[in-house]
C-alpha cells in the first residue's frame, strides 16, 4: 500500500516557483535498492539516491544548487560565473558545465586546499572536464584551510577591472542565501519516491562538506513534517564548523520558504568516517571504494563519496541504525575525480592467455 503524502506540498517544494531557476538537472534522479552491498553490511534495508546522474557532464549534487544560484545570476544580468574549489573539485566542474549549457562565461579559482595526489591529479578528472568545457582556469598556490576562500575576492576584482559583471558563487554553492533550495527540492523528491515504494526512510546518509546539501535536506524534511534523520559524513575530520553552518543554512532556508526556523543543534548529526584531511583518504576508504564498485558496479571517489560509503559501514558496525531501519545513501557524484587519484589504487595487471604468448 502506498503511503499518504501531501501532494500539494510536495509539488510546491519540487517547483519552488517563487525563485528564478535555471534548467540544468534531469529530475527526479533515480532511486534503487543496494542489495549486494547491503548483504556485506549484514542485510540492511539500504537504498541509493542517484544524484551522480543529475545530467551535466560528470553529474553531481552541485547541479541542483546551481539551478537557483545561476537563475539568480541571470535575473540580475551577470555575465560571468565565479567560484572556487580544489583542483579536483566536483563543484567547479559542474559550474563550468552549467555555464557551457547556458552560454555563459565561467572563471574558476583552484585553491591550495589539499596536496596533489600524484601524477594524474592536474591532468585528468574534473580539471580536464573544466578545461574541455571552456572555463577560465585560475590557481591560488598558497596553502590554505578549506574554509579560506580569500582568493575569490581577488578574482572577482580582477574580472571587474576588465569590465565584467561577475556573479560570486561560494565553494560548493552552499553558503549563499539560496544555497539550501536545491536540496529542499531533493527532500521532496525523496519523500515522493519513497511513498511510491510504500515506505518512508528512517535515515539519509551522505557526504557533507560545504553544508548546503545537508542543510537543504534537513530544511526540506522539516517543511514536510517528515521525521527522516539526516546523517552527514564529513569530507575531512572537522564537525563543529559544519554543524553550525548546516543549522544556520537550514534555518535561513526555512525562513526563505516562509516557515519558522526550528532546527536545533540536536537535529544536526555529523559523524566522521575517515579522519584524513580534505582530499586525503586512508586505506580503509580505498578498500571500501573497491568493495562498493565490485558489489554494485558503482564508483565512489576518494574525496567525497568514498568517505560517505566508508562512514556508512562504520555506522552499521556501531549499531547506529535500529533493527528494521530503512536507510537511503545519497550518491552525490564525484566519479571524475577518481581519475586524478588513479595511482592510489595499485598497479593494473593484465593477464596473458597462454596460447597468445
MOJOBEL-V951935 format. One record per residue. N is the residue number from 1. RES is the residue in three letters. SS is DSSP state (h for helix, s for strand, l for the rest). PSI is psi as a letter, one per 40 degrees, with the letter a starting at -180 (NA if undefined). OMEGA is omega in whole degrees, -180 to 180 (none if undefined). Layout:
# MOJOBEL-V951935
n->{N,N}
res->{RES,RES}
ss->{SS,SS}
psi->{PSI,PSI}
omega->{OMEGA,OMEGA}
This chain:
# MOJOBEL-V951935
n->{1,2,3,4,5,6,7,8,9,10,11,12,13,14,15,16,17,18,19,20,21,22,23,24,25,26,27,28,29,30,31,32,33,34,35,36,37,38,39,40,41,42,43,44,45,46,47,48,49,50,51,52,53,54,55,56,57,58,59,60,61,62,63,64,65,66,67,68,69,70,71,72,73,74,75,76,77,78,79,80,81,82,83,84,85,86,87,88,89,90,91,92,93,94,95,96,97,98,99,100,101,102,103,104,105,106,107,108,109,110,111,112,113,114,115,116,117,118,119,120,121,122,123,124,125,126,127,128,129,130,131,132,133,134,135,136,137,138,139,140,141,142,143,144,145,146,147,148,149,150,151,152,153,154,155,156,157,158,159,160,161,162,163,164,165,166,167,168,169,170,171,172,173,174,175,176,177,178,179,180,181,182,183,184,185,186,187,188,189,190,191,192,193,194,195,196,197,198,199,200,201,202,203,204,205,206,207,208,209,210,211,212,213,214,215,216,217,218,219,220,221,222,223,224,225,226,227,228,229,230,231,232,233,234,235,236,237,238,239,240,241,242,243,244,245,246,247,248,249,250,251,252,253,254,255,256,257,258,259,260,261,262,263,264,265,266,267,268,269,270,271,272,273,274,275,276,277,278,279,280,281,282,283,284,285,286,287,288,289,290,291,292,293,294,295,296,297,298,299,300,301,302,303,304,305,306,307,308,309,310,311,312,313,314,315,316,317,318,319,320,321,322,323,324,325,326,327,328,329,330,331,332,333,334,335,336,337,338,339,340,341,342,343,344,345,346,347,348,349,350,351,352,353,354,355,356,357}
res->{UNK,UNK,UNK,UNK,UNK,UNK,UNK,UNK,UNK,UNK,UNK,UNK,UNK,UNK,UNK,UNK,UNK,UNK,UNK,UNK,UNK,UNK,UNK,UNK,UNK,UNK,UNK,UNK,UNK,UNK,UNK,UNK,UNK,UNK,UNK,UNK,UNK,UNK,UNK,UNK,UNK,UNK,UNK,UNK,UNK,UNK,UNK,UNK,UNK,UNK,UNK,UNK,UNK,UNK,UNK,UNK,UNK,UNK,UNK,UNK,UNK,UNK,UNK,UNK,UNK,UNK,UNK,UNK,UNK,UNK,UNK,UNK,UNK,UNK,UNK,UNK,UNK,UNK,UNK,UNK,UNK,UNK,UNK,UNK,UNK,UNK,UNK,UNK,UNK,UNK,UNK,UNK,UNK,UNK,UNK,UNK,UNK,UNK,UNK,UNK,UNK,UNK,UNK,UNK,UNK,UNK,UNK,UNK,UNK,UNK,UNK,UNK,UNK,UNK,UNK,UNK,UNK,UNK,UNK,UNK,UNK,UNK,UNK,UNK,UNK,UNK,UNK,UNK,UNK,UNK,UNK,UNK,UNK,UNK,UNK,UNK,UNK,UNK,UNK,UNK,UNK,UNK,UNK,UNK,UNK,UNK,UNK,UNK,UNK,UNK,UNK,UNK,UNK,UNK,UNK,UNK,UNK,UNK,UNK,UNK,UNK,UNK,UNK,UNK,UNK,UNK,UNK,UNK,UNK,UNK,UNK,UNK,UNK,UNK,UNK,UNK,UNK,UNK,UNK,UNK,UNK,UNK,UNK,UNK,UNK,UNK,UNK,UNK,UNK,UNK,UNK,UNK,UNK,UNK,UNK,UNK,UNK,UNK,UNK,UNK,UNK,UNK,UNK,UNK,UNK,UNK,UNK,UNK,UNK,UNK,UNK,UNK,UNK,UNK,UNK,UNK,UNK,UNK,UNK,UNK,UNK,UNK,UNK,UNK,UNK,UNK,UNK,UNK,UNK,UNK,UNK,UNK,UNK,UNK,UNK,UNK,UNK,UNK,UNK,UNK,UNK,UNK,UNK,UNK,UNK,UNK,UNK,UNK,UNK,UNK,UNK,UNK,UNK,UNK,UNK,UNK,UNK,UNK,UNK,UNK,UNK,UNK,UNK,UNK,UNK,UNK,UNK,UNK,UNK,UNK,UNK,UNK,UNK,UNK,UNK,UNK,UNK,UNK,UNK,UNK,UNK,UNK,UNK,UNK,UNK,UNK,UNK,UNK,UNK,UNK,UNK,UNK,UNK,UNK,UNK,UNK,UNK,UNK,UNK,UNK,UNK,UNK,UNK,UNK,UNK,UNK,UNK,UNK,UNK,UNK,UNK,UNK,UNK,UNK,UNK,UNK,UNK,UNK,UNK,UNK,UNK,UNK,UNK,UNK,UNK,UNK,UNK,UNK,UNK,UNK,UNK,UNK,UNK,UNK,UNK,UNK,UNK,UNK,UNK,UNK,UNK,UNK,UNK,UNK,UNK,UNK,UNK,UNK,UNK,UNK,UNK,UNK,UNK,UNK,UNK,UNK,UNK}
ss->{l,l,l,l,l,l,h,h,h,h,h,h,h,h,h,l,l,l,l,l,l,l,l,l,l,l,l,l,l,l,s,s,s,l,h,h,h,h,h,h,l,l,l,l,s,s,s,s,s,s,h,h,h,l,l,l,l,l,l,l,l,h,h,h,h,h,h,h,h,h,h,h,h,h,h,l,l,l,l,s,s,s,s,s,s,l,l,l,l,h,h,h,h,h,h,h,h,h,h,h,h,h,l,l,s,s,s,s,s,s,s,s,l,l,l,l,l,l,l,l,l,l,l,l,l,h,h,h,h,h,h,h,l,l,l,s,s,s,s,s,s,s,s,l,l,l,l,l,l,l,h,h,h,h,h,h,h,h,h,h,h,l,l,l,l,s,s,s,l,l,h,h,h,l,l,l,l,l,l,l,h,h,h,h,h,h,h,h,h,h,h,h,h,h,h,h,l,l,l,l,l,l,s,s,s,s,s,s,l,l,l,h,h,h,h,h,h,h,h,h,h,h,h,l,l,l,l,l,s,s,s,s,s,s,l,l,l,l,l,h,h,h,h,h,h,h,h,h,h,h,h,h,h,h,h,h,l,l,l,l,l,l,l,l,h,h,h,l,s,s,l,l,l,l,l,l,l,l,l,l,l,l,h,h,h,h,h,h,h,h,h,h,h,h,h,h,l,l,l,l,l,l,l,l,h,h,h,h,h,h,h,h,h,h,h,h,h,l,l,l,l,l,l,l,l,s,s,s,s,s,s,l,l,l,l,l,h,h,h,h,l,h,h,h,h,l,l,l,l,l,l,l,l,h,h,h,l}
psi->{h,i,i,h,i,g,d,d,d,d,d,d,d,d,d,f,e,e,i,i,h,h,h,d,i,h,i,i,i,i,h,i,i,g,d,d,d,d,d,e,e,e,f,i,g,h,i,h,h,g,e,e,f,e,d,i,h,e,a,i,d,d,d,d,d,d,d,d,d,d,d,d,d,d,d,e,f,i,e,h,h,h,a,i,i,i,d,f,h,d,d,d,d,d,d,d,d,d,d,d,d,e,f,i,i,h,h,h,h,h,i,g,e,i,i,h,e,a,e,e,d,e,e,a,b,d,d,d,d,d,d,d,e,e,i,h,h,i,h,h,e,h,h,i,i,d,e,h,f,d,d,d,d,d,d,d,d,d,d,d,d,e,e,i,g,i,h,h,h,i,h,e,f,d,g,i,d,e,e,e,d,d,e,d,d,d,d,d,d,d,d,d,d,d,d,d,e,f,i,h,h,d,i,h,h,i,h,h,c,e,e,d,d,d,d,d,d,d,d,d,d,d,d,e,f,h,f,h,h,h,h,h,h,i,e,a,e,h,d,d,d,d,d,d,d,d,d,d,d,d,d,d,d,d,d,d,e,e,i,h,h,e,h,i,d,e,e,h,h,h,h,h,c,h,e,i,i,h,e,h,i,i,d,d,d,d,d,d,d,d,d,d,d,e,d,e,f,i,h,h,i,e,d,c,d,d,d,d,d,d,d,d,d,d,d,d,d,e,f,d,h,i,h,e,i,h,h,h,h,h,h,e,a,e,d,d,d,d,d,e,f,d,e,e,e,i,h,h,h,h,i,i,h,d,e,e,NA}
omega->{180,177,178,175,177,-174,179,179,178,-179,-179,-179,177,-178,-177,-170,179,-177,173,-175,176,-180,-176,-171,174,-173,-1,175,-177,175,-179,-177,174,-173,-175,180,179,179,177,179,178,175,178,174,-169,177,179,175,-167,175,165,-178,-179,169,179,-176,180,178,175,-172,-175,-179,178,-179,-177,177,-176,180,-180,173,177,-180,-179,-179,-179,172,174,-175,179,178,-178,177,-172,175,175,-180,180,180,172,-178,-180,178,179,175,177,-180,180,179,179,-179,-175,179,-180,172,-176,177,-174,174,179,-172,-180,-177,-179,178,172,-177,-176,-172,-177,-169,-177,-175,-173,175,-173,-177,176,178,-179,178,-178,-177,169,180,171,-172,178,179,170,-174,179,177,-176,170,-173,179,-175,179,-177,-177,180,-179,179,180,178,-180,177,-179,177,179,178,179,179,176,-173,175,-175,176,-179,179,-179,-179,-173,-173,-173,-180,-179,-171,180,-171,-178,-178,161,176,-179,178,178,176,-178,180,-179,-180,179,179,178,176,179,-177,170,-178,176,-177,167,-179,-179,175,180,-179,-179,165,-178,179,-180,-180,180,177,180,180,-179,178,178,-180,-180,-179,178,-173,177,-180,-180,178,178,173,-172,178,174,-178,-178,180,-170,177,-178,-179,-180,-179,177,-179,-179,-179,179,180,176,179,177,177,178,179,-179,179,176,176,-172,-176,179,179,-178,178,-175,179,177,-175,-179,174,179,-176,179,176,177,178,-179,-179,-180,-176,-178,179,179,177,177,178,179,179,-180,-180,-175,179,-175,-178,-180,-178,173,-178,-176,-179,-175,-170,177,178,178,-179,176,178,177,178,-180,179,178,180,-179,179,180,-176,177,179,-180,-179,175,-172,177,174,176,171,-173,178,178,-177,-179,-179,179,-178,178,-179,-173,-178,-177,-173,-178,-178,174,-177,-179,180,175,170,-176,-176,-179,180,none}
